[in-house]
Amino acid sequence: MLLKPSKTRFLAGTSLLSALAFVIDYSFAILRLKIVFPPQPTLKFDLSGLPIGIATSLFGISSAFFASFALFLSVSMRGAPLSAFMKSLAEFSTALGMSLFINRRKGSWLSIPSGVVSRTVVMFFANSFLFPEQTNILICILNVVAGTLTSTSGYLSYIALRKRLIR
């Protein structure tokens, strides 16, 4: 968490980033802009995790939880509750890993690999449990790529705002 936000700042920022995750996901789905993962075209990803990474760096893990829940609602509205669960689990596990290091003065860059590792491990086990016949290395690679995007966006927003907000 970059700042000790007031309740109003936390609520406004979390609401804004949750709505942004919702809109990005819904827009990518409606406009069919999901990015196809070339090695396995059935796997797709989008940029809806970026606001969740930013929420983690600015307001902490509880903000990321609410933004992940908004993402869950967005995907569920399209009639895919299992996909919604997996998507929100993936994004929240990235945020959980990021939150371990993002607040440190030295070593905050470790939030990127910790977010990626957290997402990859959690999603490996979730996929192994729910889809044992489909778990393979390509799903892990997809989670590494998507986790890197989310973690890097959160870290870069942290770096950009740290100098402006903390004087």
HELIX and SHEET records of a PDB file:
HELIX    1   1 LYS A    7  ILE A   30  1                                  24    
HELIX    2   2 LEU A   50  PHE A   59  1                                  10    
HELIX    3   3 ILE A   61  SER A   76  1                                  16    
HELIX    4   4 PRO A   81  SER A   99  1                                  19    
HELIX    5   5 SER A  108  LEU A  110  5                                   3    
HELIX    6   6 SER A  111  LEU A  130  1                                  20    
HELIX    7   7 ILE A  137  LEU A  165  1                                  29    
SHEET    1   A 2 ILE A  35  VAL A  36  0                                        
SHEET    2   A 2 LYS A  44  PHE A  45 -1                                        
END                                                                             
